[in-house]
Structures are given as structure tokens and as C-alpha cells.
Amino acid sequence: MEHRFTRQDLYDRVWSKPMSHLVVELGTTTGNLSTLLRRADIPTPSSGHWMRKEFGKPVEQPPLPPAPSGCVEPLVLDTEKPSVKRKLKYFKTDTAAVSVGTQQAPVSPAEDPVQATPKRRPTQPTTMTREELYGGVWKTPMSRLAEDYGISGNGLAKICDREDIPYPPRGYWAKHAVGKAPKQTPLPKSSSTHSITIRPTPLPPPPVELPLEVKLQVEKARASESAIAVPERLLRPHAVMPHGSRSTNRKNVGPEVSAIHGGAIFMTLAISPKRTTVNTAFWMCCSRRLSATAERLSRESEASCLLRF
């Protein structure tokens, strides 16, 4: 989906609400929106701007500068454009078969290595000897070999430790790739001759599929609720938060918070500054939403009383 703006329209939007709220509203990412703002030379609010504005502190809003050269309006914001660049995969080709000035034939879907079907996870136990497992861990990295057995690399390492089977140390395969691998540790002798059975780890049950009505309700609730903006710097903590060495009691708590907790507040005083900032933003949002809910209920109550008469 594409959104089209003029520079003035996008400038007014950026200075009307926090960036996190605008990103959710447009359905894009912060990286894509920031890139578009930089290209159009549109100033953005500084860190802590919205917290200072919420508490009535003076804030500065620079004017919109002239459009830079090469900036064409309308500005287009593509919400489907990925913000993370995917790594290209390179494949070996026969250079002798490719001649200069000729185009390579397109790869058919059956021969495309990218579209190859993934390897199926084993469901049955695998039985082997110590010698076979020892040879396997020194030929294939532990993480890849563990996938063939349906377990994790850590689980395979525990089996090797239990059976006294040495395996390559960390960084072995990186050195092996450049021809500087350390010497392979020999397999110690063992008095037991029993075989080793590796049972694949059972997969977790598939997630429960929600009914369509529930999914629509969840999407509607997510779309109606705005994100909580957490400032980088805390100017004034919420009344429910401990301030300095002052303890938190009912005198320091607003009536809306007392209603939520039923008059009982449990809070530790050993809180880091970052956690205090996050909790303050959370309680500010709760207070605003509770006030809005109380006002809505009051209006509905007044309307019902008028209908009775």
C-alpha cells in the first residue's frame, strides 16, 4: 500500500503526534518513515519533545525549510517495502559454459536451488555406535548433524559428553575452512559396547486456530489502541511511582490508581531509572484511558436518565 503526501502535509503529521503513533497509523516501520523524512529534509521532534509538551513545558518547533533539490512531490511512502535488506545468495556456475554476449537461460522451478524442498525432520529414533557418532561430529558441524537426528546442537553435545565422545571445540569449522583446523582429538577407549540411540525431540503442538469472529475482534482492538510512547528522559514521575527516598502510600496515589488496585499498592522501591520511565509512561496511559472511560460512562448514564424521563 502506498501513501502520498506533500511536504507540508507530512510535516504537519509528524508534529501532530509521536512517531510511534504515526508509524502504527500508516502501517509502516520507523526506518521507512525516517528515511522518507530525511530525503525530504523534514525536521522531526527531538527526544523528549512529547513528554515536555504533555507537562506544559516550552517546546521548539522549527519551520519547514525549502524543498531540497531533487525532491519531487507528492512524497510516496510504500508500506510493503521491507526495511531490512535481504542477503543475496550466490551459487557456483560453470564459467566455461557461459560465453560473453549471450544471456543465461532462465532456471526452471524444478532446478532452482532456492525453491528446493526443506529436509524433513526425522520422527524415528536413530541407533549408532560410538565410533559412528565420533566420525559424524568431526565431519559435520554439530548444529547441522543434530538436525539430522531431530534434536538441538546442545542436546547432541550432552550425548557426546555422556558417552565420552570428543567433538570439535568452538571455532573449529571456521579454522577448518581456511586450512588451519587444530588436530582432531582421538576417541578414548570405552569398556562398554552398547549402542547409542538418539530419539528426536517431539515438536510442540500446532497453535490453536482462533475463530474468525475472535480474530476480527482482536484486530479491531489492536487498531483502535494506540502505542505507548516511552520518552528517553523522565521529567516528572507518576504519582504511583516512588520518588527519591519517599515511600509510596495512599497519600501519593491518585483516586484512579486506588480504584484499580482496590486501595492496595505493591511496589518495590529498588527500581532502575529506565524501568521508572517505562512504568511512568504506562501509568500515564492508564490514567488517561481510565479518565476517558469514566467520562464515557458518565455520559451514557446521563443519556439513560434523560430517556427515562
KEKE-3310 file (N, C-alpha, C; in steps of 0.2 Angstrom, whole numbers, plus 5000, padded with zeros to 4 digits):
npx = (5004:5002:5006:5003:5010:5011:5025:5022:5010:5015:5024:5016:5009:5019:5023:5011:5008:5016:5030:5030:5016:5012:5018:5011:4998:5000:5004:5018:5036:5047:5060:5057:5049:5057:5068:5061:5058:5071:5075:5067:5070:5063:5060:5061:5053:5063:5071:5062:5052:5038:5035:5039:5030:5018:5018:5017:5028:5040:5042:5051:5048:5054:5053:5047:5059:5064:5061:5073:5085:5080:5069:5054:5037:5021:5026:5030:5026:5029:5022:5023:5036:5051:5060:5072:5087:5088:5100:5109:5110:5123:5128:5137:5143:5146:5159:5164:5154:5147:5146:5153:5142:5131:5115:5111:5101:5085:5082:5073:5059:5060:5074:5078:5089:5085:5071:5071:5064:5063:5072:5065:5060:5066:5057:5058:5068:5086:5099:5116:5134:5148:5159:5153:5146:5156:5164:5154:5153:5165:5165:5154:5147:5140:5128:5121:5122:5114:5102:5099:5096:5085:5086:5093:5108:5114:5109:5114:5128:5127:5124:5136:5145:5141:5143:5157:5163:5174:5172:5172:5180:5174:5174:5181:5177:5177:5191:5194:5189:5199:5210:5217:5213:5213:5222:5213:5204:5208:5197:5193:5196:5183:5175:5162:5151:5139:5125:5121:5107:5097:5084:5072:5067:5051:5040:5032:5014:5003:4998:4983:4969:4961:4943:4935:4928:4933:4946:4944:4939:4950:4959:4952:4953:4967:4969:4962:4968:4981:4999:5010:5020:5036:5047:5064:5070:5065:5055:5045:5040:5026:5012:5010:5023:5038:5047:5063:5068:5056:5042:5029:5013:4995:4993:5001:4995:4984:4966:4961:4971:4970:4957:4960:4968:4961:4964:4975:4993:5007:5023:5040:5054:5067:5070:5076:5082:5077:5067:5058:5055:5048:5037:5031:5027:5017:5008:5004:4997:4987:4980:4975:4967:4958:4952:4945:4936:4929:4923:4915:4906:4899:4893:4885:4877:4870:4863:4855:4847:4840:4832:4823:4815)
npy = (4994:5011:5027:5044:5060:5078:5089:5098:5093:5080:5086:5092:5081:5074:5083:5083:5071:5058:5049:5035:5033:5038:5029:5017:5021:5023:5011:5006:5006:5012:5015:5016:5027:5037:5037:5043:5055:5061:5062:5071:5082:5085:5092:5084:5080:5082:5072:5068:5078:5076:5072:5084:5093:5087:5089:5103:5110:5122:5120:5118:5121:5119:5128:5123:5119:5125:5115:5102:5100:5090:5084:5077:5080:5072:5065:5048:5035:5018:5006:4992:4990:4981:4984:4979:4974:4960:4947:4942:4927:4917:4907:4893:4893:4886:4893:4891:4887:4898:4911:4926:4940:4932:4928:4920:4905:4905:4898:4884:4880:4868:4866:4876:4881:4888:4886:4873:4859:4859:4849:4835:4833:4820:4807:4795:4785:4785:4774:4770:4767:4771:4774:4778:4789:4798:4799:4806:4819:4825:4827:4834:4849:4852:4858:4856:4842:4838:4842:4832:4821:4826:4834:4846:4856:4858:4847:4836:4838:4836:4822:4817:4821:4813:4800:4800:4806:4815:4831:4844:4859:4876:4887:4879:4875:4886:4889:4877:4880:4888:4881:4879:4871:4864:4849:4833:4827:4811:4797:4791:4775:4764:4754:4749:4742:4745:4751:4768:4777:4789:4799:4809:4825:4829:4838:4854:4856:4861:4879:4885:4887:4902:4907:4915:4927:4930:4933:4945:4953:4955:4961:4973:4978:4980:4989:5000:5004:5014:5015:5015:5029:5030:5040:5046:5052:5055:5067:5070:5059:5048:5049:5037:5031:5028:5042:5047:5045:5044:5035:5025:5028:5029:5042:5047:5043:5043:5045:5037:5027:5020:5015:5005:4996:4993:5000:4994:4994:4987:4988:4989:4998:4998:5002:5003:5018:5017:5008:5015:5025:5019:5013:5025:5030:5020:5021:5034:5032:5023:5031:5041:5033:5028:5039:5043:5033:5034:5046:5043:5033:5041:5050:5041:5037:5049:5050:5039:5042:5053:5048:5040:5049)
npz = (5000:4996:5002:4999:5001:5003:5006:5016:5022:5027:5036:5045:5050:5057:5067:5074:5081:5091:5084:5085:5086:5073:5065:5067:5063:5049:5045:5043:5045:5058:5052:5038:5037:5043:5034:5023:5028:5030:5017:5011:5019:5031:5046:5062:5078:5093:5105:5119:5117:5116:5129:5137:5131:5135:5149:5149:5147:5139:5121:5106:5089:5074:5058:5042:5031:5014:5000:4996:4982:4969:4976:4974:4973:4974:4990:4992:5002:5004:5011:5010:5007:5012:5027:5030:5022:5012:5011:4997:4988:4982:4969:4963:4946:4930:4922:4910:4902:4900:4889:4882:4879:4878:4884:4900:4901:4908:4925:4928:4938:4944:4945:4952:4965:4976:4978:4983:4991:5009:5021:5028:5045:5056:5063:5069:5081:5080:5079:5083:5084:5095:5088:5076:5079:5083:5072:5064:5071:5068:5055:5051:5056:5072:5074:5062:5061:5071:5067:5058:5066:5073:5085:5096:5094:5106:5114:5107:5110:5124:5124:5118:5128:5138:5133:5132:5121:5111:5103:5090:5096:5100:5086:5078:5065:5057:5057:5050:5038:5032:5032:5044:5054:5071:5077:5076:5090:5097:5099:5115:5123:5128:5140:5138:5127:5121:5111:5104:5106:5098:5101:5093:5097:5102:5092:5096:5100:5087:5085:5092:5082:5080:5080:5066:5070:5083:5079:5071:5081:5089:5080:5078:5090:5092:5082:5086:5098:5103:5102:5116:5120:5125:5133:5132:5142:5159:5166:5176:5187:5188:5200:5207:5207:5216:5222:5224:5240:5246:5252:5245:5247:5251:5251:5241:5230:5216:5214:5204:5202:5215:5213:5204:5210:5221:5233:5238:5236:5228:5227:5223:5229:5224:5210:5193:5184:5170:5170:5179:5170:5160:5167:5172:5159:5157:5167:5165:5153:5157:5166:5158:5150:5159:5164:5152:5150:5162:5159:5148:5153:5162:5153:5146:5157:5160:5148:5148:5159:5155:5145:5152:5158)
capx = (5000:5006:5003:5006:5009:5015:5030:5018:5006:5019:5027:5010:5008:5025:5022:5005:5008:5023:5032:5027:5009:5011:5020:5005:4993:5002:5006:5024:5041:5051:5065:5055:5047:5063:5071:5057:5059:5077:5076:5063:5073:5058:5063:5057:5053:5068:5070:5058:5048:5031:5035:5039:5023:5012:5018:5016:5035:5041:5045:5053:5046:5057:5049:5048:5064:5063:5062:5079:5085:5078:5064:5048:5031:5020:5031:5027:5028:5027:5022:5025:5044:5054:5066:5079:5089:5090:5106:5109:5113:5127:5128:5143:5141:5151:5161:5166:5148:5144:5150:5152:5137:5125:5111:5110:5094:5081:5082:5066:5057:5062:5081:5080:5090:5081:5065:5071:5060:5067:5073:5060:5063:5065:5052:5060:5075:5092:5104:5123:5139:5152:5163:5150:5144:5163:5166:5150:5153:5171:5164:5149:5146:5136:5121:5118:5121:5109:5095:5098:5093:5079:5087:5097:5115:5116:5107:5119:5134:5126:5125:5143:5148:5139:5147:5164:5165:5176:5169:5176:5179:5171:5178:5185:5175:5180:5198:5194:5188:5205:5215:5220:5210:5218:5222:5207:5205:5206:5192:5196:5193:5177:5174:5155:5150:5132:5124:5118:5100:5095:5077:5071:5063:5044:5038:5026:5008:5002:4994:4976:4966:4955:4938:4936:4925:4938:4952:4941:4939:4957:4962:4949:4955:4973:4969:4959:4973:4987:5005:5013:5026:5041:5052:5071:5071:5059:5054:5041:5037:5019:5011:5011:5030:5042:5051:5068:5068:5049:5039:5023:5007:4989:4993:5004:4992:4978:4960:4960:4975:4967:4952:4962:4971:4957:4967:4982:4998:5013:5028:5047:5057:5073:5068:5081:5079:5074:5061:5054:5052:5043:5032:5028:5023:5012:5003:5001:4992:4981:4976:4971:4961:4953:4948:4941:4931:4924:4919:4910:4901:4895:4888:4880:4872:4866:4858:4849:4842:4836:4827:4818:4810)
capy = (5000:5017:5034:5050:5067:5084:5090:5102:5088:5076:5090:5093:5075:5072:5087:5082:5066:5055:5045:5028:5033:5039:5023:5012:5023:5022:5004:5006:5005:5018:5015:5018:5034:5041:5038:5047:5062:5063:5063:5077:5087:5087:5091:5080:5082:5080:5067:5071:5083:5075:5072:5091:5096:5084:5093:5110:5114:5125:5116:5122:5118:5123:5129:5118:5123:5124:5108:5101:5099:5083:5081:5078:5079:5070:5060:5041:5030:5012:5002:4985:4989:4979:4989:4975:4971:4953:4945:4939:4921:4916:4900:4892:4892:4884:4899:4889:4886:4905:4915:4934:4942:4928:4928:4914:4903:4905:4892:4881:4880:4861:4866:4882:4878:4892:4883:4866:4857:4858:4842:4833:4831:4813:4805:4789:4785:4783:4770:4770:4765:4777:4776:4781:4796:4801:4801:4811:4825:4828:4828:4839:4854:4849:4860:4853:4835:4837:4842:4825:4817:4829:4837:4853:4855:4857:4840:4832:4839:4832:4815:4816:4821:4807:4794:4802:4806:4821:4834:4850:4865:4882:4890:4874:4874:4892:4887:4872:4882:4891:4876:4880:4867:4860:4842:4830:4823:4804:4794:4787:4768:4763:4746:4747:4741:4746:4756:4774:4778:4796:4800:4816:4829:4830:4845:4857:4856:4867:4884:4884:4892:4906:4908:4922:4932:4932:4937:4951:4957:4956:4966:4979:4981:4982:4995:5006:5006:5017:5013:5019:5032:5030:5045:5044:5056:5056:5074:5070:5053:5047:5049:5030:5029:5031:5047:5048:5041:5045:5029:5025:5026:5031:5050:5049:5039:5047:5041:5032:5021:5017:5011:5000:4992:4992:5003:4991:4995:4983:4991:4989:5004:4997:5002:5007:5024:5015:5005:5020:5029:5014:5012:5031:5030:5015:5023:5040:5030:5020:5036:5044:5029:5027:5045:5043:5028:5036:5051:5040:5030:5047:5052:5036:5037:5054:5049:5034:5046:5058:5043:5038:5055)
capz = (5000:4996:5005:4996:5005:5001:5012:5021:5025:5031:5041:5050:5053:5061:5073:5077:5086:5092:5078:5086:5084:5066:5061:5068:5059:5042:5044:5041:5051:5059:5047:5032:5038:5045:5028:5019:5031:5029:5010:5010:5023:5035:5053:5067:5085:5097:5110:5125:5115:5118:5137:5139:5129:5140:5156:5148:5146:5132:5116:5100:5083:5068:5052:5037:5026:5007:4997:4993:4975:4968:4980:4969:4977:4981:4993:4992:5007:5002:5017:5009:5006:5018:5029:5031:5016:5012:5009:4991:4989:4976:4968:4958:4939:4926:4919:4903:4898:4899:4884:4883:4875:4877:4891:4903:4901:4915:4928:4929:4946:4947:4946:4956:4972:4982:4979:4985:4997:5015:5023:5033:5052:5057:5068:5072:5084:5076:5083:5080:5089:5097:5083:5070:5081:5083:5065:5062:5074:5066:5048:5050:5062:5077:5073:5056:5062:5076:5063:5055:5072:5076:5091:5095:5095:5114:5115:5104:5114:5130:5122:5117:5135:5142:5130:5132:5114:5110:5097:5089:5100:5097:5081:5074:5057:5054:5055:5045:5031:5029:5032:5050:5059:5075:5077:5079:5097:5096:5103:5120:5123:5132:5141:5136:5119:5120:5105:5106:5102:5099:5100:5091:5101:5099:5091:5100:5096:5082:5088:5091:5077:5083:5076:5063:5074:5088:5075:5069:5087:5091:5075:5079:5097:5091:5078:5090:5103:5101:5106:5122:5119:5131:5132:5134:5148:5163:5169:5182:5188:5190:5207:5210:5207:5221:5220:5228:5246:5248:5251:5241:5251:5248:5250:5235:5224:5214:5215:5199:5204:5220:5211:5200:5215:5227:5239:5240:5230:5230:5223:5226:5229:5220:5203:5189:5180:5164:5172:5181:5164:5157:5172:5172:5153:5157:5172:5162:5148:5161:5169:5153:5147:5164:5164:5146:5151:5167:5156:5143:5157:5164:5148:5145:5162:5159:5142:5150:5164:5151:5141:5157:5159)
cpx = (5004:5002:5007:5004:5013:5020:5026:5014:5010:5022:5022:5009:5013:5025:5016:5004:5015:5024:5030:5020:5008:5013:5014:5000:4994:5003:5013:5029:5044:5056:5063:5053:5052:5067:5068:5058:5065:5078:5072:5065:5067:5060:5058:5057:5059:5066:5067:5053:5041:5030:5035:5032:5018:5012:5018:5023:5036:5044:5046:5051:5049:5053:5051:5053:5061:5065:5069:5079:5084:5073:5057:5042:5026:5025:5027:5030:5025:5028:5023:5033:5047:5060:5072:5081:5091:5096:5105:5113:5116:5128:5134:5140:5147:5153:5162:5160:5145:5148:5148:5147:5131:5122:5110:5102:5091:5081:5075:5065:5060:5070:5083:5082:5087:5075:5065:5067:5065:5067:5068:5063:5061:5061:5054:5067:5080:5097:5111:5128:5143:5156:5160:5148:5151:5165:5161:5151:5160:5170:5159:5148:5140:5129:5118:5117:5115:5102:5094:5095:5087:5080:5091:5104:5117:5114:5112:5126:5133:5127:5133:5147:5147:5142:5154:5167:5167:5173:5173:5175:5176:5176:5182:5183:5177:5187:5199:5193:5194:5211:5219:5217:5215:5217:5216:5209:5204:5201:5195:5192:5188:5176:5167:5155:5142:5131:5121:5112:5098:5088:5075:5066:5056:5043:5032:5020:5007:4998:4987:4973:4960:4949:4938:4933:4930:4944:4950:4941:4946:4960:4959:4952:4962:4974:4966:4964:4979:4993:5007:5019:5030:5046:5059:5073:5065:5060:5051:5038:5029:5018:5012:5018:5033:5046:5057:5068:5061:5046:5032:5018:5001:4989:4996:5001:4985:4972:4959:4965:4972:4961:4954:4965:4967:4960:4973:4987:5004:5018:5035:5050:5064:5071:5074:5077:5075:5067:5056:5051:5047:5037:5028:5024:5017:5006:5000:4995:4986:4977:4972:4965:4956:4948:4943:4935:4926:4920:4913:4905:4896:4890:4883:4874:4867:4861:4853:4844:4837:4830:4822:4813:4807)
cpy = (5006:5023:5039:5057:5072:5085:5094:5097:5083:5079:5091:5087:5073:5076:5087:5076:5062:5050:5038:5028:5033:5033:5018:5014:5022:5015:5002:5005:5012:5020:5018:5025:5039:5042:5043:5054:5065:5065:5070:5083:5090:5087:5087:5082:5079:5075:5070:5076:5082:5074:5079:5094:5093:5088:5100:5114:5117:5121:5120:5118:5122:5123:5124:5122:5122:5117:5107:5099:5091:5080:5083:5076:5076:5065:5053:5037:5023:5007:4994:4984:4987:4984:4986:4972:4964:4952:4941:4932:4919:4909:4899:4890:4890:4890:4897:4888:4893:4909:4922:4935:4938:4928:4921:4912:4903:4898:4890:4880:4873:4861:4872:4879:4882:4889:4876:4865:4856:4850:4840:4831:4824:4812:4799:4789:4783:4780:4769:4768:4772:4779:4780:4788:4800:4803:4806:4818:4829:4829:4833:4843:4851:4852:4857:4845:4834:4838:4835:4820:4820:4832:4843:4851:4854:4850:4835:4832:4835:4824:4813:4816:4815:4800:4795:4802:4814:4824:4841:4855:4871:4885:4885:4874:4881:4892:4882:4874:4886:4887:4876:4876:4864:4853:4839:4826:4816:4802:4789:4780:4768:4755:4744:4746:4742:4752:4762:4775:4785:4797:4807:4819:4830:4837:4848:4857:4862:4872:4883:4889:4895:4906:4915:4928:4935:4936:4944:4956:4959:4962:4973:4982:4984:4989:5001:5008:5009:5015:5018:5022:5032:5035:5043:5047:5057:5063:5074:5063:5053:5047:5042:5027:5032:5036:5049:5043:5041:5038:5030:5023:5029:5038:5052:5046:5043:5042:5035:5026:5017:5013:5005:4994:4990:4995:5000:4991:4991:4985:4991:4995:5004:4996:5006:5013:5022:5012:5010:5024:5025:5014:5019:5032:5026:5018:5030:5037:5027:5026:5040:5040:5028:5033:5046:5038:5030:5042:5048:5037:5035:5049:5047:5036:5043:5053:5044:5038:5050:5054:5041:5043:5057)
cpz = (5000:4999:5001:5000:5001:5007:5017:5025:5029:5037:5047:5054:5058:5067:5076:5082:5086:5085:5079:5084:5077:5062:5062:5063:5052:5041:5041:5047:5052:5054:5041:5032:5039:5038:5023:5021:5030:5021:5008:5014:5027:5042:5057:5074:5089:5102:5116:5123:5117:5126:5139:5137:5133:5146:5155:5148:5139:5127:5110:5094:5077:5062:5047:5032:5019:5005:4994:4986:4974:4971:4976:4974:4972:4983:4994:4997:5005:5008:5016:5007:5012:5020:5030:5024:5016:5009:5002:4992:4982:4976:4963:4951:4935:4921:4911:4899:4897:4894:4884:4877:4874:4884:4893:4903:4908:4918:4929:4936:4948:4949:4950:4963:4978:4983:4981:4991:5003:5017:5029:5040:5053:5063:5072:5075:5079:5081:5079:5086:5090:5092:5077:5072:5081:5076:5062:5064:5071:5058:5046:5056:5066:5076:5067:5057:5067:5072:5060:5060:5075:5083:5090:5096:5102:5116:5113:5108:5121:5129:5121:5124:5139:5140:5130:5125:5113:5103:5096:5094:5096:5092:5077:5066:5054:5052:5050:5038:5028:5030:5038:5056:5064:5074:5080:5085:5096:5101:5108:5120:5129:5133:5139:5129:5117:5114:5108:5102:5103:5096:5098:5096:5098:5098:5095:5096:5092:5086:5087:5086:5080:5078:5072:5066:5079:5084:5073:5075:5089:5086:5076:5085:5096:5087:5081:5095:5101:5105:5111:5120:5125:5130:5134:5140:5152:5167:5175:5182:5190:5198:5211:5210:5213:5219:5226:5234:5249:5247:5248:5246:5248:5247:5243:5229:5222:5215:5210:5200:5210:5218:5207:5205:5221:5233:5241:5234:5233:5225:5226:5225:5225:5213:5199:5186:5174:5165:5175:5175:5161:5161:5172:5165:5153:5161:5169:5157:5152:5164:5164:5150:5152:5165:5158:5147:5156:5164:5151:5147:5160:5159:5146:5151:5162:5154:5144:5155:5160:5147:5146:5158:5152)
residu = (MET:GLU:HIS:ARG:PHE:THR:ARG:GLN:ASP:LEU:TYR:ASP:ARG:VAL:TRP:SER:LYS:PRO:MET:SER:HIS:LEU:VAL:VAL:GLU:LEU:GLY:THR:THR:THR:GLY:ASN:LEU:SER:THR:LEU:LEU:ARG:ARG:ALA:ASP:ILE:PRO:THR:PRO:SER:SER:GLY:HIS:TRP:MET:ARG:LYS:GLU:PHE:GLY:LYS:PRO:VAL:GLU:GLN:PRO:PRO:LEU:PRO:PRO:ALA:PRO:SER:GLY:CYS:VAL:GLU:PRO:LEU:VAL:LEU:ASP:THR:GLU:LYS:PRO:SER:VAL:LYS:ARG:LYS:LEU:LYS:TYR:PHE:LYS:THR:ASP:THR:ALA:ALA:VAL:SER:VAL:GLY:THR:GLN:GLN:ALA:PRO:VAL:SER:PRO:ALA:GLU:ASP:PRO:VAL:GLN:ALA:THR:PRO:LYS:ARG:ARG:PRO:THR:GLN:PRO:THR:THR:MET:THR:ARG:GLU:GLU:LEU:TYR:GLY:GLY:VAL:TRP:LYS:THR:PRO:MET:SER:ARG:LEU:ALA:GLU:ASP:TYR:GLY:ILE:SER:GLY:ASN:GLY:LEU:ALA:LYS:ILE:CYS:ASP:ARG:GLU:ASP:ILE:PRO:TYR:PRO:PRO:ARG:GLY:TYR:TRP:ALA:LYS:HIS:ALA:VAL:GLY:LYS:ALA:PRO:LYS:GLN:THR:PRO:LEU:PRO:LYS:SER:SER:SER:THR:HIS:SER:ILE:THR:ILE:ARG:PRO:THR:PRO:LEU:PRO:PRO:PRO:PRO:VAL:GLU:LEU:PRO:LEU:GLU:VAL:LYS:LEU:GLN:VAL:GLU:LYS:ALA:ARG:ALA:SER:GLU:SER:ALA:ILE:ALA:VAL:PRO:GLU:ARG:LEU:LEU:ARG:PRO:HIS:ALA:VAL:MET:PRO:HIS:GLY:SER:ARG:SER:THR:ASN:ARG:LYS:ASN:VAL:GLY:PRO:GLU:VAL:SER:ALA:ILE:HIS:GLY:GLY:ALA:ILE:PHE:MET:THR:LEU:ALA:ILE:SER:PRO:LYS:ARG:THR:THR:VAL:ASN:THR:ALA:PHE:TRP:MET:CYS:CYS:SER:ARG:ARG:LEU:SER:ALA:THR:ALA:GLU:ARG:LEU:SER:ARG:GLU:SER:GLU:ALA:SER:CYS:LEU:LEU:ARG:PHE)
# end
